[in-house]
Amino acid sequence: TSLTISSSQAAAFVKIEGGASAYVDVESVRFTDNQIGISADTDIITLTSGAAKVTGTLNVTAATQLDTTLAVTGAVTLAADVTLTKDAVALTHSGTTSLAISSTNGHITIAGGSGDYVDVESVRFTDNQIGSTGHDDLITLVDNKMSLAGALDLTVEDATITHTGSTGTPTLTITSSNGPVSVQSTGDHVDVESVRFTGAQIGLSGDVDVMTLSSTAGGVSTVAFAEKITTGGLATLESATVTNAINTGAATLASASVTGDFTVNTNKFKVTASDGDTEIGGDTQMLGSLTMKAASGVITHDGASG
């Protein structure tokens, strides 16, 4: 029926060993000194004090519990999920080069619990929001839109905001629904198309002060033009101070103060600024009185013909 090898003494043991450099086979299992294996691979398991070393693949078909640290010096392949049940768990890499987490055939999802977050260095991800540990909603992402809840600082030497849309009616719009929009350059200028704004001056890249805007404490606003004003149609000025010659087509002036010569159509009517002399190149029709205030007034005709 069976063969039993035993010792009936309580303090005795049974020892089975092969000769020097030999082994003991039990069924298909081979024992060679402190190693356990098979005839073709005798050192699959090596036993030392407090340790068992497995040199091959360890296949476990049921639940396994480790009551101490698991140290693995080679690669680990897992065919199912890994669940960590400790309240505060750390996955730590102590090597000197790098730690890479990658997927060769799919995406990677890193998510915090409901109402929680994921920190990557000092950046905090909370659902669809990205921020810092002290302000976690600086950026909010939705389909085709990014909302910014803080300031945007561009620190490179030549910074550009570029719109490259090409379908439909491409448009770049900057708006503020509850306040003003301010575009300014500290110590320099702002170009809009070919128009340059420098402080209170409006001009071109080669002539920055074509117009200068100012306002006094009493609420008087002034637009000063460094050069001539050219209009394509009727121009209405409530008041104007002109320091050089004024040349106009049709114009309606409520009042005008001219410190230079005033000329109409080259020579049809001219007032010389230095002395007030007036030349009229056509017929004159007076609908009211003519008053001469000089002590000795003279009306002279010097025509030579006609």
matplotlib code that plots the C-alpha trace (Angstrom):
import matplotlib.pyplot as plt

x = [0.0, 2.6, 6.1, 6.7, 10.0, 9.7, 11.3, 9.4, 11.6, 10.3, 13.7, 14.9, 14.7, 14.9, 17.7, 17.8, 20.8, 22.8, 26.5, 29.0, 28.0, 24.9, 21.2, 17.9, 15.0, 11.5, 9.1, 10.2, 11.6, 15.3, 17.0, 20.6, 22.1, 20.1, 18.6, 15.3, 14.5, 14.0, 16.4, 16.8, 17.0, 18.2, 18.4, 14.9, 14.7, 17.7, 17.1, 19.3, 18.7, 15.5, 15.3, 14.2, 15.5, 13.6, 15.7, 12.8, 9.3, 7.0, 3.4, 0.8, -2.8, -4.4, -4.4, -0.9, -0.2, 3.2, 3.7, 6.9, 8.7, 8.7, 12.1, 12.3, 15.6, 14.2, 11.2, 7.7, 4.9, 1.3, -1.6, -4.3, -5.0, -3.0, -5.0, -3.4, -5.5, -3.3, -4.7, -1.5, 0.6, 3.7, 5.2, 8.8, 11.7, 15.1, 17.3, 19.5, 18.2, 14.5, 11.0, 8.9, 5.2, 4.0, 1.5, 2.4, -1.1, -3.5, -3.8, -2.9, -5.5, -4.4, -7.4, -8.1, -11.1, -14.5, -13.9, -10.1, -7.2, -3.9, -0.7, 2.2, 5.1, 3.5, 0.6, -2.8, -5.3, -8.9, -11.4, -11.1, -9.3, -5.5, -3.9, -1.5, -1.9, -3.0, -5.2, -6.5, -8.8, -6.5, -7.3, -10.6, -10.9, -14.1, -14.6, -12.9, -12.4, -10.0, -10.9, -8.2, -9.0, -5.7, -3.2, -1.3, 2.4, 4.6, 8.3, 10.1, 11.8, 9.5, 6.0, 3.2, -0.5, -1.4, -4.8, -4.5, -8.1, -8.9, -12.5, -15.7, -15.1, -11.9, -12.0, -9.9, -11.9, -10.8, -13.7, -14.6, -18.2, -18.0, -15.2, -12.8, -10.1, -6.7, -3.8, -0.6, 3.1, 5.1, 7.9, 7.2, 4.3, 1.3, 0.9, -2.6, -2.2, 0.0, -1.2, 1.2, -0.1, 2.6, 1.2, -1.3, 0.2, -1.2, 0.9, 2.9, 6.1, 8.2, 6.1, 4.7, 3.1, 0.7, -2.0, -1.6, -4.5, -4.7, -7.2, -6.9, -8.1, -11.0, -12.3, -11.0, -10.0, -7.6, -6.5, -3.3, -2.3, 1.4, 0.8, -2.1, -5.6, -7.1, -10.7, -12.7, -15.9, -17.5, -15.6, -17.3, -15.0, -16.6, -13.3, -9.8, -6.5, -4.3, -0.6, 0.2, -1.7, -5.2, -6.4, -9.9, -12.6, -16.1, -15.8, -18.1, -16.4, -18.4, -15.3, -11.6, -8.5, -5.8, -2.3, -1.0, -2.1, -5.7, -6.2, -9.2, -8.6, -5.0, -5.7, -9.5, -9.4, -6.3, -5.6, -1.9, -1.3, 1.5, -0.4, -4.0, -3.9, -6.7, -6.8, -10.0, -9.7, -13.4, -16.4, -17.5, -21.1, -21.8, -25.1, -24.5, -22.6, -18.9, -17.1, -13.6, -11.9, -8.6, -7.9, -7.4, -9.2, -8.5, -10.2, -7.8, -8.3, -5.1, -6.5, -4.7, -7.3, -11.0]
y = [0.0, 2.6, 3.1, 5.4, 6.6, 8.1, 8.5, 7.6, 9.6, 13.1, 14.8, 12.8, 13.7, 12.0, 12.9, 11.9, 13.0, 12.0, 11.6, 14.5, 16.4, 14.1, 14.7, 13.2, 12.8, 12.8, 12.0, 14.6, 17.1, 17.1, 18.2, 19.2, 20.5, 23.7, 23.9, 22.6, 22.0, 19.3, 17.1, 19.5, 22.6, 21.9, 25.4, 26.8, 27.6, 28.2, 28.3, 30.3, 31.5, 33.7, 33.8, 31.7, 32.7, 31.8, 31.9, 31.1, 32.2, 32.2, 31.3, 31.8, 30.7, 31.8, 34.8, 35.5, 37.5, 39.0, 40.2, 42.1, 43.9, 42.4, 43.1, 42.3, 42.9, 42.2, 43.2, 42.6, 41.7, 42.1, 40.8, 42.4, 45.5, 46.6, 47.8, 49.6, 49.7, 51.7, 55.2, 57.0, 55.1, 56.2, 54.9, 55.9, 55.6, 55.8, 55.4, 58.2, 58.7, 58.8, 57.2, 56.6, 55.5, 54.6, 52.6, 51.0, 50.3, 52.8, 55.9, 56.5, 57.8, 59.4, 60.5, 61.5, 60.4, 62.2, 65.9, 65.3, 66.2, 65.0, 67.0, 66.9, 68.8, 72.1, 71.9, 70.7, 69.0, 69.0, 67.5, 69.8, 72.6, 73.2, 75.5, 75.7, 74.2, 77.7, 78.5, 75.3, 76.8, 79.1, 77.3, 75.6, 73.4, 72.6, 71.5, 74.0, 76.5, 77.5, 79.9, 81.7, 82.9, 84.8, 87.0, 85.8, 86.9, 86.5, 86.6, 85.8, 88.6, 88.4, 87.2, 86.6, 85.8, 84.3, 83.4, 80.9, 80.0, 79.6, 78.2, 80.1, 83.7, 83.7, 86.4, 87.2, 89.1, 90.5, 91.6, 92.4, 91.8, 93.7, 96.3, 98.1, 96.5, 98.0, 97.5, 99.3, 99.2, 100.5, 102.7, 102.0, 101.9, 99.8, 99.3, 98.6, 97.8, 100.7, 103.1, 103.6, 104.7, 106.1, 107.4, 110.2, 110.4, 108.8, 108.5, 106.1, 104.2, 107.0, 109.9, 109.0, 112.4, 113.2, 113.6, 114.4, 114.1, 116.1, 117.1, 119.8, 119.7, 121.8, 119.2, 120.9, 118.3, 119.1, 117.3, 118.8, 117.9, 118.2, 118.4, 119.2, 117.8, 116.3, 115.2, 113.5, 115.3, 118.0, 118.7, 120.5, 122.0, 123.7, 125.6, 125.3, 127.0, 126.8, 127.8, 127.5, 128.1, 126.6, 125.3, 123.9, 122.8, 123.1, 123.8, 124.9, 126.6, 127.7, 129.6, 129.5, 131.2, 131.3, 132.5, 131.9, 133.3, 132.5, 131.7, 130.7, 129.0, 130.2, 133.9, 134.5, 135.6, 136.0, 137.4, 138.0, 137.0, 139.4, 142.6, 141.7, 142.9, 141.3, 140.6, 139.8, 138.3, 138.6, 140.8, 141.8, 142.1, 143.6, 142.9, 145.2, 148.4, 149.0, 150.7, 152.1, 152.8, 154.2, 157.9, 158.4, 155.8, 155.5, 153.5, 153.2, 151.8, 150.9, 149.0, 149.8, 148.6, 147.8]
z = [0.0, 1.0, 2.3, 5.3, 6.6, 10.0, 13.4, 16.6, 18.9, 19.7, 19.4, 16.4, 12.8, 9.4, 7.0, 3.4, 1.4, -1.6, -1.7, -2.2, -5.4, -5.8, -5.2, -4.0, -6.4, -4.9, -7.8, -10.4, -7.9, -7.4, -4.1, -4.5, -1.3, -0.6, -4.1, -5.3, -9.0, -11.6, -13.4, -16.3, -14.0, -10.6, -9.0, -9.6, -5.8, -3.6, 0.2, 2.6, 6.1, 6.0, 2.2, -0.8, -4.2, -7.3, -10.5, -12.8, -13.3, -10.2, -11.2, -8.6, -9.4, -6.1, -3.8, -2.4, 0.8, 1.6, 5.1, 4.4, 1.5, -2.0, -3.7, -7.4, -9.2, -12.7, -14.8, -13.5, -15.8, -14.5, -16.5, -14.4, -12.3, -9.2, -6.2, -3.3, -0.2, 2.2, 3.0, 1.9, -0.6, -2.4, -5.7, -5.4, -7.9, -6.2, -9.3, -10.5, -14.1, -14.7, -14.2, -17.3, -17.3, -20.8, -22.7, -26.0, -27.3, -25.6, -23.5, -19.9, -17.4, -14.0, -12.0, -8.4, -6.5, -6.7, -5.6, -5.4, -7.7, -9.2, -8.5, -11.1, -9.5, -8.5, -11.1, -9.9, -12.1, -10.8, -13.3, -16.4, -14.5, -14.3, -11.7, -8.8, -5.3, -4.1, -7.1, -8.8, -11.5, -13.4, -16.7, -17.4, -20.5, -22.4, -26.0, -28.4, -25.6, -22.9, -20.1, -18.1, -14.6, -14.1, -15.8, -18.9, -18.8, -21.9, -21.0, -24.2, -26.2, -29.2, -28.1, -30.6, -30.3, -33.7, -35.2, -38.1, -38.8, -42.5, -42.8, -42.8, -41.9, -39.9, -37.2, -34.1, -31.5, -28.2, -26.0, -22.4, -21.4, -18.1, -18.4, -20.7, -22.9, -22.4, -24.9, -23.8, -24.0, -21.0, -22.4, -26.1, -28.6, -29.9, -33.6, -35.0, -38.7, -39.9, -37.2, -34.2, -30.8, -28.5, -25.2, -26.2, -29.7, -32.9, -36.0, -38.2, -37.6, -39.3, -37.9, -34.5, -33.5, -36.4, -33.7, -30.0, -27.6, -24.4, -21.7, -19.1, -15.5, -16.5, -18.9, -22.1, -24.6, -27.4, -30.6, -32.0, -35.6, -36.3, -40.1, -42.4, -42.2, -45.4, -45.6, -48.3, -47.5, -45.4, -42.2, -39.3, -36.6, -33.5, -33.0, -34.4, -34.0, -37.1, -36.8, -40.6, -43.8, -44.1, -47.5, -47.7, -50.1, -48.7, -45.0, -42.2, -39.3, -36.2, -35.2, -36.2, -34.9, -37.6, -36.9, -40.4, -43.7, -44.7, -48.4, -50.5, -53.9, -54.3, -54.9, -54.7, -51.1, -48.9, -45.5, -44.6, -41.0, -40.3, -41.0, -41.7, -45.3, -47.4, -51.1, -52.9, -56.4, -57.4, -57.1, -53.6, -52.5, -49.1, -47.5, -44.6, -43.8, -44.3, -41.4, -41.8, -38.4, -39.7, -39.0, -42.7, -44.7, -48.4, -51.1, -54.1, -57.6, -59.3, -62.3, -65.6, -68.1, -68.5]

ax = plt.figure().add_subplot(projection="3d")
ax.plot(x, y, z, "-o")
ax.set_aspect("equal")
plt.show()
